[in-house]
Amino acid sequence: MGKKTVPFVIIIILIGGVLGSAFSLYLSGLFPEGQVKKFFFEAIKFGIPNFTLNLGFLELTFGFSLAITAFTALFIIFLTYLILKL
């Protein structure tokens, strides 16, 4: 494959995040409760809380949130490595 562009790498990272999250949600139902399940399948959530700016004639709402599990991070790293090495 040719030269990897920044938008291409960003798309790969997003695809890795979606696949990792889907895989994590699917597998979380198969594991019994315990520390292993908590480590691999409990999401770490962070972001900017929602806030609203009301200007009278215009109301804007802003916010941003991410929830990342261990499988999400692993899929992002794996796909990025795989794509950049091929």
N, C-alpha and C positions, 0 to 999 in steps of 0.2 A: 504494500500500500504506500501511497505517497506521503508527503509532508503532513503532519498533524497540525491543524489549526486550533486556536484557542476556543472558538465556538464548538468545534467538534469534541474537544476534551470536556467542555462544560456539559454538553449533551450526554456524553458517556457517564459522567459523574451523576447526572440526574437519573439516567436509566439504572445505574447501579443502586442509587438510593431507592428507587421505586421497587426494583426487583428484591433488594434486601429487605425492605419493609414487608412486602407481600410474603416472602419466604418466612420471615420472622412471625408474622401473624398466623400463617398456616401451621408452622411447627410448634408454636406455643401451646396449641391445644393437645399435642401429643405427649408433651413432657409432664411428669408429675410435679407437684408443688415442691419447692425447695430452693436452695441457694443457687444451684446451677440454672434453674429456670429463671430465677430472679436476675442473675447476671446476664444471660443471653437475651432475654425477652422483655425485660423492663426498660422502657424508653427513658432517656434523659431528655427533658424538655427545657428549652430555653428560647428566648426571643424578646421582642418588644411588645408589651401589652397593648391591647387596643385602646385608642383614645380618639375622641371626636372633636373636631373643630367646627363650631357652629358660627357662621358669619351672617345669619339672618336669612339671606337669600340662597345660601349654599351651605351644605353640611358635608364635611369630609371626614371619613373614618380611616385611620391608619392602624396598622398592626402587622406583626410578623412573628411566626412561631415555627420552631423545628422540634421534631421528636426523633431521636436517633437511638436505635438499638445496636447491640454488638454485631448482629448479622447485617444490618444496614452498613455499618462502617466496613465490615469485611468484604461485602459485595462491591462497595465503591472502590476500595483498594485493589481488589482482585481484577475488576473490569478495567480500571485505569492502567494497571500494570500490564494486563493482557493486551489491550489496545495499543499502548505506547511501544511495546516490544515487538508487535507484529508488523 
